């Protein structure tokens, strides 16, 4: 192999797409590393090998001037979506062979699906209260009874608050995604919890729910963005309050094993059905839509928590029993050099 050919082979191997080059007789002359996994493969990937050879044979036999393509879906695991495109190689009307390009469009399809779902969801979330505001405004304009007008005005305020809350959560989620690193510093866990509890205290009192803040060692801290971390704990508390029954309690605690810090928010509310446990952190996903309308939930709070956890190299998960309650655990890397061992009191 000449120096030029070696350089070309290295360049093609560095391309993230799969590339297979066939000579004029239909034999494989070159394949890069990405394409190699699909050739002479077993199981579902054998479908890709077959499609590659069929497309190459087609353009060589038919002297096709166009670039035929074929979509191949692999059901995995993991699931992947590929688009194969074949091009006939020629020079001065002489057949040199064919090239097949393998493009993995899995992430693009997933992002497009997320975008479509997001547009549909946000359209629905805003259309409902905006429509209600229009109807209420029309009704109040023709209402002569002051008491009825007062109730309609109060309802308009609720719907306006719902729209504002949705927009605020969208802006917060957008900001977190746009600036995932934030401003990291050493942040004491007791201060984060106290600030989050203070923010949710008013809503909890209105619903007759008590917040039990367990003792947390003063030295317990994490490295992160204070604003984001307060928002994460607040959203866990706010979610617990929304889905708890009046007269019950919500507890928040923290503990560490020296490597990570866990902030736990537990309630004795309606709980989450097993089928919904994997989806509660999705945007706009609600277990109980009727209750969310009553409480003004936007369906974005737990998505915000998940994004913040991931921004800090952590995670969030839930354990729940329907009708008994839920425990959400926010796990974050402990600050190096902090207290080696602490408990939730």
Beta strands, then each sheet from edge to edge (+ up, - down):
strand 1: 18-22
strand 2: 28-31
strand 3: 69-74
strand 4: 80-91
strand 5: 94-104
strand 6: 184-188
strand 7: 210-213
strand 8: 221-225
strand 9: 249-256
strand 10: 260-267
strand 11: 315-321
strand 12: 325-333
sheet 1: 2+ 1- 5+ 4- 3+
sheet 2: 6+ 8-
sheet 3: 7+ 9+ 10- 12+ 11-
end
